[in-house]
């Protein structure tokens, strides 16, 4: 079992029907957890990568009626490394 997390930003606040449909996503074999952040307007999905792929998770979320805007990187910004000038 390989656990992965993916985070999406959403636009409009989910309706009651959308929230009910999102609750049923947990019944999909391989989906482990959904975590919402209303402040950041994101949803994080923990899933089993041996059962599902990121495009399938995205399709599941879109199928609920959630206004998915795009993928959010879970990696923190990396500092830019300076390239040393070649010695003359």
URZIMO-V639338 format. One record per residue. N is the residue number from 1. RES is the residue in one letter. SS is DSSP state (h for helix, s for strand, l for the rest). Layout:
n: [N	N]
res: [RES	RES]
ss: [SS	SS]
This chain:
n: [1	2	3	4	5	6	7	8	9	10	11	12	13	14	15	16	17	18	19	20	21	22	23	24	25	26	27	28	29	30	31	32	33	34	35	36	37	38	39	40	41	42	43	44	45	46	47	48	49	50	51	52	53	54	55	56	57	58	59	60	61	62	63	64	65	66	67	68	69	70	71	72	73	74	75	76	77	78	79	80	81	82	83	84	85	86	87	88]
res: [X	X	X	X	X	X	X	X	X	X	X	X	X	X	X	X	X	X	X	X	X	X	X	X	X	X	X	X	X	X	X	X	X	X	X	X	X	X	X	X	X	X	X	X	X	X	X	X	X	X	X	X	X	X	X	X	X	X	X	X	X	X	X	X	X	X	X	X	X	X	X	X	X	X	X	X	X	X	X	X	X	X	X	X	X	X	X	X]
ss: [l	l	s	s	s	s	s	s	s	s	l	l	l	l	l	h	h	h	h	h	h	h	h	h	h	l	l	l	l	l	s	s	s	s	s	s	s	l	l	l	l	s	s	s	s	s	s	s	l	l	l	l	l	h	h	h	h	h	h	h	h	h	h	l	l	l	l	s	s	s	s	s	l	l	l	l	l	l	l	l	l	l	l	l	l	l	l	l]
